Amino acid sequence: MNHVAGYITRKTMLYKTGVEYGDYTMNHVLGCAHGCKYPCYSFMMKKRFGQVSSYEEWKQPYLVSNTLSLLDKEIPALKSKIKSVMLCFATDPFMYGYDEIAQMSLKSIHKLNVSGIKCNVLSKGILPTELGKFSPNNE
Ligand code: SF4
């Protein structure tokens, strides 16, 4: 089991994506341990805007520690507009070997689901079996 490199905080969590097949999205981790080399568009953007300095740093993920409190604040304000939330476009919610990230992803999905919001999960990791108990609308 791996540990995250550290913790960061963000001011917002849910945002509307410009991608045609997406609605809202959230990225509660900075970096991605998969470190794909195609290259990764998210890595290139984070490097360009100075949030990550190197590929090695990108592979050491930082968890957004205030993810759940941001969701508590943002879900009531946005839920009438949200059709679905994608986890994630700029990281992986279930990157292999990072239980702390997986737990935060599960808690986030649960919070969204109990508010009637469907989640779409995009991952190259291993999906936890707990997801099977969540909303059947999730994809
Ligand atoms: S899994 Fe996605 S976010 Fe992670 S490094 Fe690969 S392309 Fe980038």
Backbone and ligand atoms as CSV (ligand in chain L), in Angstrom:
chain,resi,resn,atom,element,x,y,z
A,1,MET,N,N,0.846,-1.197,0.000
A,1,MET,CA,C,0.000,0.000,0.000
A,1,MET,C,C,0.890,1.258,0.000
A,2,ASN,N,N,0.532,2.207,-0.805
A,2,ASN,CA,C,1.311,3.451,-0.909
A,2,ASN,C,C,0.625,4.574,-0.138
A,3,HIS,N,N,1.436,5.557,0.256
A,3,HIS,CA,C,0.894,6.738,0.929
A,3,HIS,C,C,0.962,7.926,-0.014
A,4,VAL,N,N,-0.007,8.809,0.119
A,4,VAL,CA,C,0.038,10.024,-0.697
A,4,VAL,C,C,1.252,10.857,-0.285
A,5,ALA,N,N,1.725,11.700,-1.212
A,5,ALA,CA,C,2.906,12.524,-0.929
A,5,ALA,C,C,2.586,13.624,0.070
A,6,GLY,N,N,1.314,14.003,0.150
A,6,GLY,CA,C,0.919,15.057,1.075
A,6,GLY,C,C,-0.514,15.481,0.800
A,7,TYR,N,N,-0.864,16.633,1.380
A,7,TYR,CA,C,-2.244,17.109,1.287
A,7,TYR,C,C,-2.260,18.551,0.804
A,8,ILE,N,N,-3.266,18.857,0.028
A,8,ILE,CA,C,-3.474,20.232,-0.398
A,8,ILE,C,C,-4.933,20.558,-0.137
A,9,THR,N,N,-5.262,21.840,-0.201
A,9,THR,CA,C,-6.672,22.231,-0.109
A,9,THR,C,C,-7.035,22.979,-1.383
A,10,ARG,N,N,-8.316,22.942,-1.704
A,10,ARG,CA,C,-8.808,23.674,-2.863
A,10,ARG,C,C,-9.958,24.572,-2.431
A,11,LYS,N,N,-10.251,25.544,-3.294
A,11,LYS,CA,C,-11.355,26.462,-2.977
A,11,LYS,C,C,-12.675,25.947,-3.540
A,12,THR,N,N,-12.604,25.182,-4.631
A,12,THR,CA,C,-13.822,24.617,-5.213
A,12,THR,C,C,-13.533,23.176,-5.639
A,13,MET,N,N,-14.603,22.406,-5.814
A,13,MET,CA,C,-14.425,21.003,-6.202
A,13,MET,C,C,-15.220,20.644,-7.464
A,14,LEU,N,N,-16.494,20.947,-7.507
A,14,LEU,CA,C,-17.317,20.562,-8.665
A,14,LEU,C,C,-17.257,21.645,-9.724
A,15,TYR,N,N,-16.993,21.253,-10.946
A,15,TYR,CA,C,-17.059,22.240,-12.027
A,15,TYR,C,C,-17.571,21.618,-13.311
A,16,LYS,N,N,-18.136,22.486,-14.136
A,16,LYS,CA,C,-18.722,22.042,-15.408
A,16,LYS,C,C,-17.585,21.858,-16.395
A,17,THR,N,N,-17.576,20.691,-17.025
A,17,THR,CA,C,-16.501,20.431,-17.977
A,17,THR,C,C,-16.907,20.882,-19.375
A,18,GLY,N,N,-15.920,21.234,-20.167
A,18,GLY,CA,C,-16.184,21.612,-21.543
A,18,GLY,C,C,-16.184,20.409,-22.481
A,19,VAL,N,N,-15.866,19.225,-21.938
A,19,VAL,CA,C,-15.799,18.026,-22.768
A,19,VAL,C,C,-17.217,17.593,-23.132
A,20,GLU,N,N,-17.449,17.278,-24.403
A,20,GLU,CA,C,-18.816,17.067,-24.885
A,20,GLU,C,C,-19.543,15.904,-24.210
A,21,TYR,N,N,-18.798,14.843,-23.806
A,21,TYR,CA,C,-19.479,13.697,-23.196
A,21,TYR,C,C,-19.533,13.804,-21.677
A,22,GLY,N,N,-19.103,14.936,-21.140
A,22,GLY,CA,C,-19.120,15.106,-19.691
A,22,GLY,C,C,-20.103,16.177,-19.272
A,23,ASP,N,N,-20.498,16.143,-18.010
A,23,ASP,CA,C,-21.342,17.209,-17.471
A,23,ASP,C,C,-20.504,17.940,-16.426
A,24,TYR,N,N,-20.669,17.581,-15.146
A,24,TYR,CA,C,-19.794,18.134,-14.114
A,24,TYR,C,C,-18.671,17.132,-13.837
A,25,THR,N,N,-17.599,17.610,-13.249
A,25,THR,CA,C,-16.492,16.734,-12.897
A,25,THR,C,C,-15.864,17.186,-11.582
A,26,MET,N,N,-15.063,16.334,-10.987
A,26,MET,CA,C,-14.287,16.711,-9.796
A,26,MET,C,C,-12.936,15.998,-9.863
A,27,ASN,N,N,-11.920,16.702,-9.366
A,27,ASN,CA,C,-10.561,16.144,-9.320
A,27,ASN,C,C,-10.020,16.400,-7.912
A,28,HIS,N,N,-10.120,15.404,-7.070
A,28,HIS,CA,C,-9.774,15.577,-5.658
A,28,HIS,C,C,-8.348,15.116,-5.353
A,29,VAL,N,N,-7.546,14.954,-6.404
A,29,VAL,CA,C,-6.140,14.566,-6.255
A,29,VAL,C,C,-5.336,15.392,-7.256
A,30,LEU,N,N,-4.153,15.832,-6.836
A,30,LEU,CA,C,-3.206,16.456,-7.768
A,30,LEU,C,C,-2.115,15.430,-8.046
A,31,GLY,N,N,-1.980,15.058,-9.324
A,31,GLY,CA,C,-0.994,14.046,-9.697
A,31,GLY,C,C,-1.668,12.712,-9.971
A,32,CYS,N,N,-0.913,11.785,-10.524
A,32,CYS,CA,C,-1.466,10.462,-10.819
A,32,CYS,C,C,-0.339,9.440,-10.887
A,33,ALA,N,N,-0.443,8.427,-10.016
A,33,ALA,CA,C,0.626,7.428,-9.903
A,33,ALA,C,C,0.777,6.565,-11.154
A,34,HIS,N,N,-0.246,6.534,-12.009
A,34,HIS,CA,C,-0.106,5.737,-13.231
A,34,HIS,C,C,1.027,6.267,-14.106
A,35,GLY,N,N,1.120,7.602,-14.162
A,35,GLY,CA,C,2.223,8.209,-14.910
A,35,GLY,C,C,2.279,7.793,-16.369
A,36,CYS,N,N,1.140,7.760,-17.034
A,36,CYS,CA,C,1.093,7.359,-18.458
A,36,CYS,C,C,1.982,8.287,-19.285
A,37,LYS,N,N,2.537,7.713,-20.325
A,37,LYS,CA,C,3.522,8.456,-21.112
A,37,LYS,C,C,3.087,8.723,-22.544
A,38,TYR,N,N,1.774,8.881,-22.772
A,38,TYR,CA,C,1.360,9.034,-24.194
A,38,TYR,C,C,1.658,10.347,-24.851
A,39,PRO,N,N,1.682,11.519,-24.268
A,39,PRO,CA,C,1.757,11.806,-22.824
A,39,PRO,C,C,0.378,12.086,-22.227
A,40,CYS,N,N,0.377,12.270,-20.909
A,40,CYS,CA,C,-0.845,12.567,-20.181
A,40,CYS,C,C,-1.168,14.056,-20.353
A,41,TYR,N,N,-2.355,14.345,-20.876
A,41,TYR,CA,C,-2.773,15.738,-21.098
A,41,TYR,C,C,-2.855,16.492,-19.759
A,42,SER,N,N,-3.360,15.825,-18.721
A,42,SER,CA,C,-3.485,16.486,-17.418
A,42,SER,C,C,-2.115,16.895,-16.882
A,43,PHE,N,N,-1.149,15.998,-17.013
A,43,PHE,CA,C,0.210,16.331,-16.562
A,43,PHE,C,C,0.743,17.546,-17.324
A,44,MET,N,N,0.544,17.554,-18.628
A,44,MET,CA,C,1.076,18.667,-19.432
A,44,MET,C,C,0.446,19.994,-19.019
A,45,MET,N,N,-0.850,19.964,-18.732
A,45,MET,CA,C,-1.531,21.195,-18.307
A,45,MET,C,C,-1.044,21.656,-16.925
A,46,LYS,N,N,-0.917,20.710,-16.001
A,46,LYS,CA,C,-0.474,21.075,-14.644
A,46,LYS,C,C,0.959,21.593,-14.682
A,47,LYS,N,N,1.770,21.033,-15.558
A,47,LYS,CA,C,3.156,21.492,-15.667
A,47,LYS,C,C,3.175,22.887,-16.291
A,48,ARG,N,N,2.381,23.057,-17.323
A,48,ARG,CA,C,2.345,24.347,-18.007
A,48,ARG,C,C,1.918,25.474,-17.062
A,49,PHE,N,N,0.955,25.190,-16.183
A,49,PHE,CA,C,0.465,26.221,-15.273
A,49,PHE,C,C,1.184,26.208,-13.916
A,50,GLY,N,N,2.297,25.485,-13.843
A,50,GLY,CA,C,3.170,25.577,-12.675
A,50,GLY,C,C,2.695,24.848,-11.441
A,51,GLN,N,N,1.672,23.973,-11.570
A,51,GLN,CA,C,1.189,23.262,-10.382
A,51,GLN,C,C,2.029,22.019,-10.092
A,52,VAL,N,N,2.724,21.530,-11.109
A,52,VAL,CA,C,3.606,20.371,-10.965
A,52,VAL,C,C,4.890,20.703,-11.713
A,53,SER,N,N,6.045,20.374,-11.121
A,53,SER,CA,C,7.293,20.787,-11.769
A,53,SER,C,C,7.903,19.709,-12.661
A,54,SER,N,N,7.598,18.440,-12.401
A,54,SER,CA,C,8.256,17.383,-13.169
A,54,SER,C,C,7.357,16.152,-13.256
A,55,TYR,N,N,7.725,15.276,-14.158
A,55,TYR,CA,C,6.998,14.012,-14.319
A,55,TYR,C,C,7.088,13.178,-13.035
A,56,GLU,N,N,8.263,13.186,-12.392
A,56,GLU,CA,C,8.434,12.432,-11.142
A,56,GLU,C,C,7.487,12.957,-10.069
A,57,GLU,N,N,7.359,14.276,-10.003
A,57,GLU,CA,C,6.456,14.863,-9.012
A,57,GLU,C,C,5.001,14.507,-9.337
A,58,TRP,N,N,4.645,14.511,-10.618
A,58,TRP,CA,C,3.281,14.166,-11.043
A,58,TRP,C,C,2.878,12.781,-10.542
A,59,LYS,N,N,3.849,11.867,-10.491
A,59,LYS,CA,C,3.546,10.484,-10.093
A,59,LYS,C,C,3.407,10.313,-8.572
A,60,GLN,N,N,3.646,11.399,-7.819
A,60,GLN,CA,C,3.474,11.377,-6.361
A,60,GLN,C,C,2.207,12.152,-6.032
A,61,PRO,N,N,1.083,11.492,-5.871
A,61,PRO,CA,C,-0.192,12.209,-5.742
A,61,PRO,C,C,-0.392,12.917,-4.398
A,62,TYR,N,N,-1.022,14.088,-4.481
A,62,TYR,CA,C,-1.440,14.856,-3.298
A,62,TYR,C,C,-2.961,14.808,-3.223
A,63,LEU,N,N,-3.465,14.487,-2.052
A,63,LEU,CA,C,-4.914,14.393,-1.863
A,63,LEU,C,C,-5.476,15.747,-1.410
A,64,VAL,N,N,-6.615,16.111,-1.946
A,64,VAL,CA,C,-7.272,17.359,-1.515
A,64,VAL,C,C,-8.024,17.055,-0.223
A,65,SER,N,N,-7.499,17.572,0.881
A,65,SER,CA,C,-7.998,17.164,2.202
A,65,SER,C,C,-9.396,17.706,2.498
A,66,ASN,N,N,-9.783,18.806,1.858
A,66,ASN,CA,C,-11.108,19.383,2.152
A,66,ASN,C,C,-12.164,18.994,1.105
A,67,THR,N,N,-11.924,17.886,0.421
A,67,THR,CA,C,-12.858,17.426,-0.613
A,67,THR,C,C,-14.288,17.305,-0.089
A,68,LEU,N,N,-14.472,16.624,1.027
A,68,LEU,CA,C,-15.835,16.336,1.492
A,68,LEU,C,C,-16.548,17.594,1.985
A,69,SER,N,N,-15.808,18.492,2.632
A,69,SER,CA,C,-16.462,19.726,3.091
A,69,SER,C,C,-16.824,20.614,1.905
A,70,LEU,N,N,-16.001,20.598,0.851
A,70,LEU,CA,C,-16.369,21.352,-0.355
A,70,LEU,C,C,-17.624,20.772,-0.984
A,71,LEU,N,N,-17.707,19.443,-1.047
A,71,LEU,CA,C,-18.910,18.816,-1.615
A,71,LEU,C,C,-20.151,19.167,-0.790
A,72,ASP,N,N,-20.011,19.173,0.547
A,72,ASP,CA,C,-21.148,19.529,1.403
A,72,ASP,C,C,-21.656,20.926,1.076
A,73,LYS,N,N,-20.736,21.809,0.742
A,73,LYS,CA,C,-21.101,23.197,0.435
A,73,LYS,C,C,-21.669,23.316,-0.989
A,74,GLU,N,N,-21.065,22.604,-1.926
A,74,GLU,CA,C,-21.395,22.823,-3.338
A,74,GLU,C,C,-22.595,22.000,-3.827
A,75,ILE,N,N,-22.793,20.810,-3.276
A,75,ILE,CA,C,-23.883,19.957,-3.771
A,75,ILE,C,C,-25.248,20.647,-3.639
A,76,PRO,N,N,-25.597,21.234,-2.476
A,76,PRO,CA,C,-26.926,21.861,-2.374
A,76,PRO,C,C,-27.116,22.988,-3.396
A,77,ALA,N,N,-26.050,23.713,-3.682
A,77,ALA,CA,C,-26.162,24.846,-4.615
A,77,ALA,C,C,-26.260,24.387,-6.068
A,78,LEU,N,N,-25.689,23.227,-6.382
A,78,LEU,CA,C,-25.575,22.824,-7.789
A,78,LEU,C,C,-26.468,21.648,-8.187
A,79,LYS,N,N,-27.044,20.960,-7.214
A,79,LYS,CA,C,-27.643,19.661,-7.571
A,79,LYS,C,C,-28.784,19.759,-8.581
A,80,SER,N,N,-29.488,20.872,-8.635
A,80,SER,CA,C,-30.569,20.982,-9.626
A,80,SER,C,C,-30.008,21.107,-11.050
A,81,LYS,N,N,-28.762,21.498,-11.169
A,81,LYS,CA,C,-28.156,21.668,-12.502
A,81,LYS,C,C,-27.370,20.443,-12.957
A,82,ILE,N,N,-26.930,19.613,-12.006
A,82,ILE,CA,C,-26.011,18.519,-12.344
A,82,ILE,C,C,-26.766,17.301,-12.861
A,83,LYS,N,N,-26.333,16.799,-14.017
A,83,LYS,CA,C,-26.888,15.527,-14.529
A,83,LYS,C,C,-26.003,14.364,-14.065
A,84,SER,N,N,-24.700,14.581,-14.070
A,84,SER,CA,C,-23.773,13.540,-13.606
A,84,SER,C,C,-22.440,14.187,-13.260
A,85,VAL,N,N,-21.662,13.474,-12.431
A,85,VAL,CA,C,-20.313,13.945,-12.072
A,85,VAL,C,C,-19.308,12.884,-12.488
A,86,MET,N,N,-18.314,13.288,-13.228
A,86,MET,CA,C,-17.248,12.391,-13.666
A,86,MET,C,C,-16.085,12.440,-12.672
A,87,LEU,N,N,-15.660,11.268,-12.210
A,87,LEU,CA,C,-14.427,11.153,-11.414
A,87,LEU,C,C,-13.492,10.274,-12.227
A,88,CYS,N,N,-12.445,10.765,-12.777
A,88,CYS,CA,C,-11.972,12.139,-12.802
A,88,CYS,C,C,-11.419,12.394,-14.202
A,89,PHE,N,N,-11.297,13.624,-14.612
A,89,PHE,CA,C,-10.668,13.921,-15.888
A,89,PHE,C,C,-9.164,14.184,-15.740
A,90,ALA,N,N,-8.738,14.632,-14.544
A,90,ALA,CA,C,-7.348,15.079,-14.409
A,90,ALA,C,C,-6.540,14.280,-13.393
A,91,THR,N,N,-7.060,13.118,-13.016
A,91,THR,CA,C,-6.332,12.204,-12.134
A,91,THR,C,C,-7.087,10.877,-12.187
A,92,ASP,N,N,-6.734,9.925,-11.343
A,92,ASP,CA,C,-7.444,8.650,-11.312
A,92,ASP,C,C,-7.990,8.420,-9.899
A,93,PRO,N,N,-9.311,8.255,-9.735
A,93,PRO,CA,C,-9.899,8.122,-8.401
A,93,PRO,C,C,-9.578,6.802,-7.714
A,94,PHE,N,N,-9.145,5.810,-8.502
A,94,PHE,CA,C,-8.818,4.501,-7.921
A,94,PHE,C,C,-7.457,4.031,-8.408
A,95,MET,N,N,-6.472,4.946,-8.381
A,95,MET,CA,C,-5.114,4.557,-8.808
A,95,MET,C,C,-4.619,3.428,-7.904
A,96,TYR,N,N,-3.925,2.498,-8.486
A,96,TYR,CA,C,-3.582,1.256,-7.807
A,96,TYR,C,C,-2.694,1.471,-6.575
A,97,GLY,N,N,-3.113,0.914,-5.444
A,97,GLY,CA,C,-2.276,0.904,-4.242
A,97,GLY,C,C,-2.436,2.109,-3.333
A,98,TYR,N,N,-3.405,2.995,-3.617
A,98,TYR,CA,C,-3.586,4.209,-2.796
A,98,TYR,C,C,-4.956,4.163,-2.122
A,99,ASP,N,N,-5.008,3.457,-1.008
A,99,ASP,CA,C,-6.291,3.244,-0.337
A,99,ASP,C,C,-6.910,4.553,0.153
A,100,GLU,N,N,-6.061,5.472,0.585
A,100,GLU,CA,C,-6.581,6.745,1.110
A,100,GLU,C,C,-7.337,7.511,0.008
A,101,ILE,N,N,-6.800,7.461,-1.195
A,101,ILE,CA,C,-7.463,8.111,-2.330
A,101,ILE,C,C,-8.752,7.366,-2.669
A,102,ALA,N,N,-8.686,6.046,-2.686
A,102,ALA,CA,C,-9.885,5.250,-2.986
A,102,ALA,C,C,-10.989,5.538,-1.971
A,103,GLN,N,N,-10.617,5.649,-0.686
A,103,GLN,CA,C,-11.630,5.911,0.349
A,103,GLN,C,C,-12.268,7.279,0.142
A,104,MET,N,N,-11.461,8.273,-0.213
A,104,MET,CA,C,-12.010,9.617,-0.457
A,104,MET,C,C,-12.927,9.590,-1.679
A,105,SER,N,N,-12.553,8.815,-2.687
A,105,SER,CA,C,-13.390,8.700,-3.886
A,105,SER,C,C,-14.721,8.047,-3.530
A,106,LEU,N,N,-14.678,6.976,-2.748
A,106,LEU,CA,C,-15.918,6.289,-2.356
A,106,LEU,C,C,-16.821,7.205,-1.530
A,107,LYS,N,N,-16.228,7.940,-0.591
A,107,LYS,CA,C,-17.035,8.844,0.243
A,107,LYS,C,C,-17.654,9.949,-0.618
A,108,SER,N,N,-16.899,10.412,-1.598
A,108,SER,CA,C,-17.408,11.474,-2.485
A,108,SER,C,C,-18.559,10.946,-3.327
A,109,ILE,N,N,-18.402,9.752,-3.887
A,109,ILE,CA,C,-19.458,9.164,-4.722
A,109,ILE,C,C,-20.712,8.941,-3.875
A,110,HIS,N,N,-20.512,8.451,-2.658
A,110,HIS,CA,C,-21.655,8.223,-1.762
A,110,HIS,C,C,-22.401,9.532,-1.496
A,111,LYS,N,N,-21.657,10.569,-1.203
A,111,LYS,CA,C,-22.252,11.880,-0.916
A,111,LYS,C,C,-23.058,12.377,-2.122
A,112,LEU,N,N,-22.509,12.221,-3.307
A,112,LEU,CA,C,-23.211,12.662,-4.522
A,112,LEU,C,C,-24.452,11.796,-4.751
A,113,ASN,N,N,-24.311,10.499,-4.587
A,113,ASN,CA,C,-25.439,9.575,-4.819
A,113,ASN,C,C,-26.596,9.840,-3.858
A,114,VAL,N,N,-26.322,10.087,-2.589
A,114,VAL,CA,C,-27.431,10.315,-1.652
A,114,VAL,C,C,-28.166,11.622,-1.954
A,115,SER,N,N,-27.536,12.479,-2.725
A,115,SER,CA,C,-28.218,13.699,-3.186
A,115,SER,C,C,-28.869,13.485,-4.549
A,116,GLY,N,N,-28.899,12.240,-4.998
A,116,GLY,CA,C,-29.565,11.922,-6.265
A,116,GLY,C,C,-28.717,12.184,-7.492
A,117,ILE,N,N,-27.407,12.336,-7.297
A,117,ILE,CA,C,-26.514,12.639,-8.429
A,117,ILE,C,C,-25.772,11.371,-8.847
A,118,LYS,N,N,-25.867,11.077,-10.130
A,118,LYS,CA,C,-25.180,9.913,-10.708
A,118,LYS,C,C,-23.689,10.233,-10.905
A,119,CYS,N,N,-22.844,9.220,-10.720
A,119,CYS,CA,C,-21.405,9.406,-10.953
A,119,CYS,C,C,-20.917,8.502,-12.076
A,120,ASN,N,N,-19.986,9.009,-12.842
A,120,ASN,CA,C,-19.294,8.216,-13.863
A,120,ASN,C,C,-17.838,8.101,-13.429
A,121,VAL,N,N,-17.349,6.882,-13.343
A,121,VAL,CA,C,-15.976,6.666,-12.885
A,121,VAL,C,C,-15.095,6.297,-14.068
A,122,LEU,N,N,-13.977,7.010,-14.152
A,122,LEU,CA,C,-13.006,6.753,-15.211
A,122,LEU,C,C,-11.692,6.381,-14.522
A,123,SER,N,N,-11.261,5.124,-14.655
A,123,SER,CA,C,-10.086,4.678,-13.911
A,123,SER,C,C,-9.307,3.623,-14.681
A,124,LYS,N,N,-7.997,3.652,-14.498
A,124,LYS,CA,C,-7.159,2.557,-14.988
A,124,LYS,C,C,-6.711,1.671,-13.828
A,125,GLY,N,N,-7.250,1.946,-12.643
A,125,GLY,CA,C,-6.919,1.146,-11.472
A,125,GLY,C,C,-7.916,0.011,-11.299
A,126,ILE,N,N,-8.076,-0.425,-10.046
A,126,ILE,CA,C,-9.004,-1.515,-9.746
A,126,ILE,C,C,-10.200,-0.932,-9.002
A,127,LEU,N,N,-11.395,-1.163,-9.545
A,127,LEU,CA,C,-12.586,-0.610,-8.895
A,127,LEU,C,C,-12.897,-1.408,-7.625
A,128,PRO,N,N,-13.111,-0.724,-6.481
A,128,PRO,CA,C,-13.422,-1.442,-5.234
A,128,PRO,C,C,-14.787,-2.130,-5.324
A,129,THR,N,N,-14.914,-3.276,-4.698
A,129,THR,CA,C,-16.182,-4.011,-4.745
A,129,THR,C,C,-17.318,-3.209,-4.094
A,130,GLU,N,N,-16.973,-2.316,-3.142
A,130,GLU,CA,C,-18.009,-1.502,-2.475
A,130,GLU,C,C,-18.849,-0.723,-3.477
A,131,LEU,N,N,-18.278,-0.391,-4.614
A,131,LEU,CA,C,-19.012,0.393,-5.611
A,131,LEU,C,C,-20.286,-0.321,-6.057
A,132,GLY,N,N,-20.280,-1.657,-5.957
A,132,GLY,CA,C,-21.447,-2.440,-6.355
A,132,GLY,C,C,-22.662,-2.173,-5.489
A,133,LYS,N,N,-22.443,-1.617,-4.276
A,133,LYS,CA,C,-23.567,-1.338,-3.369
A,133,LYS,C,C,-24.106,0.075,-3.569
A,134,PHE,N,N,-23.456,0.847,-4.403
A,134,PHE,CA,C,-23.860,2.241,-4.610
A,134,PHE,C,C,-24.983,2.309,-5.641
A,135,SER,N,N,-25.355,3.524,-6.016
A,135,SER,CA,C,-26.468,3.716,-6.944
A,135,SER,C,C,-26.271,2.917,-8.234
A,136,PRO,N,N,-27.324,2.191,-8.688
A,136,PRO,CA,C,-27.211,1.442,-9.944
A,136,PRO,C,C,-27.112,2.364,-11.161
A,137,ASN,N,N,-27.366,3.655,-10.949
A,137,ASN,CA,C,-27.251,4.602,-12.072
A,137,ASN,C,C,-25.806,4.964,-12.380
A,138,ASN,N,N,-24.905,4.709,-11.438
A,138,ASN,CA,C,-23.490,5.033,-11.679
A,138,ASN,C,C,-22.963,4.232,-12.874
A,139,GLU,N,N,-21.995,4.803,-13.532
A,139,GLU,CA,C,-21.380,4.086,-14.669
A,139,GLU,C,C,-19.880,4.060,-14.470
L,1,SF4,S1,S,-4.329,7.518,-15.753
L,1,SF4,FE1,FE,-5.032,9.382,-16.789
L,1,SF4,S2,S,-4.517,11.071,-15.379
L,1,SF4,FE2,FE,-3.298,9.279,-14.770
L,1,SF4,S3,S,-1.334,9.554,-15.821
L,1,SF4,FE3,FE,-2.645,8.216,-17.100
L,1,SF4,S4,S,-3.642,9.603,-18.536
L,1,SF4,FE4,FE,-2.819,10.881,-16.866
